[in-house]
Amino acid sequence: MLFARSAALFLVAALFEIGGAWLVWQGVREHRGWIWIGAGIIALGAYGFVATLQPDGEFGRILAAYGGVFVAGSIAWGMVADGYRPDRWDVTGALVCLAGMALIMYAPRAR
């Protein structure tokens, strides 16, 4: 149950952070305006809050593991939102990052 909760929180955090960064990008780079930028800033703040809900209490571990989720999620977001087509190296790199995330978060530890 802890694994499912943790994985779900990583997914929600990814949606907020990647979505927030994308909204800011759209507001600035695509000239969509301050409403988009403001929504992005709110989403980025929500990401920071969601990260605190992880069952593991180690800040460094959570953020390091989230890096792998961010890499893979960013590629997926680009595919859906912007029509980005990753090549085999993008996909391989994302899988390596997710494997690293799994090791960081879910490897058995003596406590």
Salt bridges, closest charged atoms under 4 A:
ASP56 OD2 - ARG61 NH1 2.85
ASP56 OD2 - ARG111 NH2 3.68
